[in-house]
C-alpha cells in the first residue's frame, strides 16, 4: 500500500522508513516525574513503594475482629465497645483488643489485630459502642499492603510515552524521577512575501497566513516546545540568516514554502550551503510532493510546501514521525483502518492524503470513512468536518467504496 508510481519520486513508505534509519533519539536524562508529561521513558519505571503502602480501610466504618461478629443476627446483635478513631493521614495506632472497634475513615491504616471493616451503614451507634446485626466476614472492605503491586514492580517499560494517567500511577507508586528522552525543540520558519498575519489590512496580491497558526497550534496540541515561529521574506539572505540561527538552537526545523523549483524557493539551496545533508526531496504523494528532508549534526530539517493542505499532510504524516524518532518513541504512526463509504478521488501516479469524516455505526461499532469535498491543496475549510487524514494509494482500486484504507487522526 502507498507505493507510488511516478519516476523520480520517493514512495511515502520509504520516506517514513528514512526517518527511522537516519535519525537517533535525543540524549536521555533523569527528569522529575511531574515534569515528564509527554516524554518517552528511556528505562523502565519501577514502583518505589508497596501499593497500598499499608493495610487500610476501603470505606468509612469501624475496624473490628471478624470473630466478634461471627454470631451477630437481627435478634442477637453484637455489641462492641468503641475504643478510638483512625482518620486518614495518621498511624495505625495500638493493637485492637477483642470486643472493641475503632472508628476508621476511608484510606486510614487498619490497627494491628483488626481483620475486617464494618461499614457505617451497617451500624447502630450508641454513646460509647456500636451494635451490628450481621456477620461480617474477614477481609471485608480491607485493602492489604502490596495487594496492587510491590516495591520493584515494573510499571512502565522503556518506550512508554507518559500521559497524565501514567504520571499519576508513577507518583502514587513513589516514583520521583524517571529517565526519559526530552521533547524536541522546534523552530518554525514561515516563508512567503505574500502571506500576512490575520487581522492586518491586505494589499493587492497578499493573503492571510494559515500556515503559522496551523503549525503553532499543531505543536501546542502535542505539548511541543516551540523555540520560535518566524516569518521569513523570500530573499536568499533572509532565509540563510533564519535557517542558520534555527540550526544552532533547534532539534527540528519546520519550514513552510520555498521548497519547490520557483525562482524564490531558496530553502533547499540554503540548507545545503549550511551543511545540511539532503536525504530526499519530492515524494509520490498528493498534496505535498516537494517535501524536503535533511539533517545536520542530529538536527532535522523538514521543508514543507506552502499550500496549507500540504502543510497539514507534512505535519500529520512526516513531522509527527520525525518527532517520535527523536523523542525515543519506538512506535510508528498510529494507523487506524476503515472502509470507504463511497468512491474517493482516484490518482494513478501519486498516493493521496484525503481529509475525511470518521463515522461509527452505533449498532455494530464498525467505523467507516466519508470523503469530504474541497480537497485541493490550497483549501482548508473542510477541516471543520474532517476527523482523519486517509492514505489512498495510487495505481490500484483502493479508492473505491468499501475498500479498506489507513488513516491518521487529525484531532
Order of alpha helices (4+ residues) and beta strands (2+ residues): alpha-beta-beta-beta-beta-beta-beta-beta-beta-beta-beta-beta-beta-alpha-beta-beta-beta-beta-alpha-beta-alpha-beta-alpha-beta-beta-beta-beta-alpha-alpha-beta-beta-beta-beta-beta
